[in-house]
Amino acid sequence: MAYPAFSKARSMVGATALVCSLCAIASTAAFAQSGKTITEWDQQTNATSSKVLRDAADRFERQNPGYKVEDSHVLNEAYKTKLKVAFGAGEPPCVFESWGGGPLHEYVKAGQIVDLTPYLQKDPAYRDRFLPTSWHAVTFDNKTYGVAAENASAAVIFYNKDLFKQYNLSPPANWDQLMHVVQVLTSHGIAPFALSNKNKWTGSMYYMYLVDRIGGPEVFRKAVDRSPGGSFADPAFVEAGKYIQDLVKAGAFAKGFNGLDYDVGASRRLLYSGRAAMELMGGWEASTIQNENPGFAGKLDFFPFPAVPGGKGDPRDVIGTVGDGFMSISTECKDPQAAFKLIQTMTDDTSMRGRVLDKKIPPVKNITITDPFLKRLQALIADAPNVQLWYDQELPPKLGELHKDTSQELFGLSITPEAAAQQMEAAAKAGS
């Protein structure tokens, strides 16, 4: 038996629900069209690293009612591809992380990146918080296109303290001492270095350091600037290749290194298992290991890349960056002013303190660091006469890719050091 009054009420409830649903859909569409949703992409996939950014997004949303931040954290190599595809399709994120340098400059030249100079001029106190050299990699023609968010970092040789103690080894300060370490470890069936060189940039760190140690920073600077006498075929580049191949022939790297993937942790697993004793990697590796394997983190220490006999380079020089994880805004962003506020929140004091807890050295002044490990790394960067930005980020994209390709081939013994240097020089000439 039907109850008319109840049926009528139920009908009214249904109608109300339908109207509310339609309102919600319309509201969502209007919200998206208004630019109130800010997309943010980065490659901070560690749980603690991504949490720093998500916490900042949550603070931004509370401080700016009506805005929503949709963040995406993608592994390194996949992230590079995702960015290229998105920019190529004209659908980039509003805010995104980059490494600065040559690749970012290409997007700038294409008119795809917002000039942040006016925003920074309106808030000079905010700009002044950052280490002055952190702006170099994102400044082109006196205009600034990014803000350093993540860390000041240098490539160092991480090592397993327990293995070194077991075999009575000390951190080597020069090449002869390093080769002694290699000989002792290989004689006990342990790979001296863990290397995942499928990604190519991982192996190029050895090449960059060797060029610097052999010829000093001016060799690369003159070659990339095409200054008189500058050449990628300079003897320093050739000698660097020979040193790499000497390491390979001495069995310094775990087998299959050119096919191992850094992004899935292949090199770190070799460290964790005790099958390898060292890894040359950026300072961020301490954070990654702390996230992945806190138990192993207690065994971890580092030393600077060794000096080379007769080298012109200062052994205090480092390969790295005073500022990393640069945050920029695409010109497709509907609300760049709000996007800049988001960047400010992602780089505020709370965020920077979170990065210190994440074993990173924020690129800002007056940050309190008490961790002895981080303090040593911070001093290494601060005391370096020269900090060389990663080649693949400083060079124009095509030349940077060739550098990575030839570096990987050097490790694979499939190219001579002379041929690798000549290929780089020919490409640099063609592009100049």
N, C-alpha and C positions, 0 to 999 in steps of 0.2 A: 504494500500500500504506500502511495506517495504522500509526502508531506509538503504541500505547495510552498509554505513559508520557508522550509529548510532548503527546498530545491531552488527557490529564488535567491536565498542567501548564498548557496553554493555557487550559483551561476554568477552572482556579483563578485564573489571571491575569485572565481576563475577569470572573469573579465579583468579584475584588478591585477591579477598575476600576469595576464597577458600584456596589459598596458605597462606594468613595471618592467617586464622582460624587454619590451620594445624600447622603453625609456633607457634601460641599461645598455642595450645595443647602440642606441643613438648616442648615449653619453660616452661610451667607449670610443665610438668612431670620432666624435667631436674632440675627445681627449687626445687621440692620436694625431688628428689633423691640426690641433692647436700647437703641436710641438712640445707638449708637456712631458712626453716620454723621451728620455735621453738614453740612447744606446751607448754602452761603454765596452770596448774590447781590450783585452790585454793577454799576456802569456804567463801570468802568475798563477800557475796551476797547483802549487803547494797549498795545503790546507790553511796554514797560517798566513801565507802571503796573500791568498785570495780573500781571506777573512778581513785583513786590514782594509782592503778596497771595499768589500761589502759593508763593513761597519761604517766606513766613510760615506758610502752611498745612503745608508740608513740615516746618518746624521743630516746629510744634505736634504733628504726627503722631509725630515722633521722640521728643519729650518726653513724649508720652502714648500709649504703645503700645496698640494695639487700636482706636484712633480713626481715622476716615477723614474727610477734608474733601472734599466735592464742591462745587467752586466754579463759578459761572456769571457771565460778563461780558457785559452786554447794552448796546447803544447807548441813549442817553439817552431818547428818546421811547418806544421799544419797552419800555424798562425800566419806565417809569412805568406803562404799560398792564399789563405782566406782574405788577407788584406789586399793582395794584388787583384784577386777576382772581384772583390767588392768595389775597389776604386775603378777598375776597368769597366764595371757595369754601371758606374755612377750611383752606387748604393752603399757608400761607406758608412761606418758607424759615426755617430756624432763626436764622441771622444774616443781616442785610441792611443795605445802605447806603441812607441817605436824605439829604435836604437839611435835615431838621429843620423847625422852624416849624409853620405851620398844618396841612399835610397829615399830618405825623407826629402832631400833637396829635389829629387825628380818629381815628387808630388807637388812640392812648392812651385816649381817651374811650370807645372801643368795647371796652376791656379786652383788646386784642390784643398789647400790648407789655409786656415784663417791666420792672419797676421796678429799675433798676440801683443805686439808692441804697445798699442794704445791702452790695452787693459793693464799692462804692467806699469805704464807711465801714470795711470790713475792711482795705482797703489804701490808707490816706491818702497814702502816698508816691507811689503810681501816679496818683491823682487830681491831686496837686500838680504833676506833671510838665507838665500842660497849661496853656495860657494861660487865666486865669480867665474871660475873656469868651467862650471857646469853648463854655462850658456853657449859655449863655443860650438858644440855639435849641432845646435838647433838654430844658429844665427847665420843668415845668409843676406848679403847686401845690407847689413846693418839693421835687419828686421828679425825678430825672434818668433819662432813658430812652435815652440814646445817648452814644457817645464819638466825638469828632472824630478821624478817621483821616487824611484826605488832606492838606488844606492850608488855610492862611490866604490868602485871595484877595481881590483888588479888581478891578473892571472898569477897564481902562485903554485908551487908544487906541494900538494897535500900528500901526507904520508901516514902510514900506520906505525905509531910509536912502538907498539908491542913487537912488530916484526923487526924493526930497526934494533930494538934492545936485544931481541933473541939472537940476532946475527952480529951484534957488537958493531953496529953501523952508526955513523953520525951524519947529520944533514950536510951534504957537500956544498962547498963554497965555490969550487971551480970545476972545470970540465974533467980534469984528471980524477978528481975525487968522485965525481958523478959516475964515471966509467968504472971506477973501483966498486961502487955500490951495485952497478949493473952486473958486474962479473960475479960478485958474491951471491947476489940473489938468484941469478940464473943457475949458478952451480948447485943451488939447493932446490931447483925446480920451481922457483917462484918468478912470475913475470915482474920485472921491475916497474913497468908502467901499465896502467889500465888506460886504454884508448878506444873510444867508440868513434871511428872516423868515417862512418857512412855519411855523417852530417858535414864532413869536410872542414868546417870552421874549427872543429876541435883540434885537428892536427895542425891547422895553420898557425895556432898559437906558438908551436915550437919554431916554426919558420920565422915568425915575426920577432920572437925573442933573439934568435940566432943572428938575424940581420942587424938588430940593434946592438947586440954584444960585440959583433965582429966589426961593424962599420960606424956605429953611433947613429943617433936619430936623424942626422942631416942626410944620410944616404937615401932613406925613404922619402924625406921631405923634398929633396931636390928632384927625385924621380917623379913623384906625383905632381909636383908643381911645374914640371918640365923646365926647370932652371938650367942655366948653362952648366954642362958637365954632369947633369943628373940623368941617370939611366937605370932601368930595371935589369939591365945586363951588367951592372956594376959588379966587380968581383965579390963584394959582400953578399949579394944575392946568390951568386953561384956557390960560394963557400957555405952559406947557410944550408943549401940543398945537400951538399956533401956531408955536412955534420948529421943531418937527418938520416941520410942513407947509411952512415956509419952506425948510428943507433939501431936501425932496422937490422943490419947485418950482424950486430952484436946480440940480437935477440932481446932487445930492450922492451918490446911490446908484446902483450898477450896475443896469442894466435888469432887470426881472423879479424884483426882490428879494423881493416878497411870496410868490413861488412857489418860491424856492430853499430847499433843505433843508440845514440846518447839519450834521446828523448824517452826511451823506455827503460833507461837506467842500466844499460848493459855494462858500462865501465864501472859504475858504483857496485854492482853485484860482484864484480871481480874483487873489489876492495873488501866488501863485507865478508866474502868467503875466505879471504886470506890468500887467494890465488894471484893477486897482484898487490904490490906494496905502495905504489905512488900513482898520482894522477895530476897532470898539469891542467888546471881549470880556473875559471874566474872565482873570485871570493864568494859568490853566491852559493857555491857548492856546499859551504858549511851549513847554510840554511836548508838546502835540499836534503842533506844527510841527516840533519837534526830532525826533519820531518819524517823521513823514510825509516831511519834506523837509529833512534836515540841511544841505544846501547853501544853502537859502533862510534858514535860521535865523541865519546870519551877517549877513544884511541887516536883521535885525529889531531894532527898538527900540520904545520906548513913551513916551508922555507922559500926564499926568493930563487928565481932562476939563476943558475951559476954563471960565473964569469968565464970567458973563453980566452985561452992563451994568446997574448999579443993583440987582443981586441981593442978597438978604439972606443967602444961604448962604455959608459959608466954602469957598473953592476948594480947601482941603485935605481936605474931606470926601470920603469914597469910598463907592461902592456895592459891597457885597461881603459877606464873612463872615470872622470870626476863627475859623476852623474850618469844615471842609466834609467831605463824605463821612462823615456820622455813622453809626456802626455800632450797630445795635440788635438785640435778641433778641425773637422772637415768642413769645407765650405757648403756642404749639403745640409749641415746642421741648421734647424729652423730657429733655434734660440741660442746663439753662441754666447750671449751674456750669461745665461743660466749654466751653460756648459763650462764656462770659465770658473763660475762659482763652485761647480762640482770639482774641477781640478784643484781649486784652492782647498777644498775640504779634504781631498785625497792626499794633499801635501801639508796639512796643518800639523800642529804639534802632537796631537793625539795619534795621527797616522804615523808620524815619524818615530814616536816612542814605540809604536807597535812594530815598526820595522827593526828597531834595535833589538827587541825581544825575539825577532825572527832572524837574528844573527846577521843583520845587514847594517851598513854604515850609511845613514842618510846623507845626501849631498847638501846639508844645511849647516849653518854656523851654530856654535854654542850648544850642540847636542851632547847630552851627558851619556858617556859610554863607560861602563865599569867592567864589562867582560874582558878579561886579560887577552883572550884570543882576538877579539875585535879591536882592542886598543893597539895590539901589535900590527894588525892589518892596516888600521887607520894611520899609524905612524909610517908604515912602509910607503903608503900613497903620499902622505904629506911631505915626506923627506925625499921623494923621487925628483931628481933634476928634470926629468922628462916623463910625461905620461902619454904613451902612444895609443891613440884610438885604434881599435881593431881594424885591420886593413879592409875587411869586407864591408865595414860600415863607412870608412873614410873614402874609399875609392868609389868612382862612379859604378853603378850596378853591374854593367857588363864586365868591366875590368875586375871588379870584386869577385864575380863568379869565376872568371878565368883564374884568378889567384887561388881560389879554393880548389878548382879542378886540378891545377898543376901541383898544388901542395899534396893533394891526395895521391896523385900519380908519383910524386917523389917518394912517398911512403910505400907505395906499391912497387917501387923499383922499375916502373914502366916508362920512365922518362929520365934523361940525364939532367943534372943540375944546370948545365949550360943551355940545354934546349928549353927547359922551363923558364929560365931567365930571358932567353931570346923571344919566346912567345909573349911574355908579359910586355917586353919593350916594344915589340912590333905592334901589339894591340894598343899600347899607350900612344905610340906615334900616330896610328891610324885615327885615334879618337881625339887627338889634340888639334 
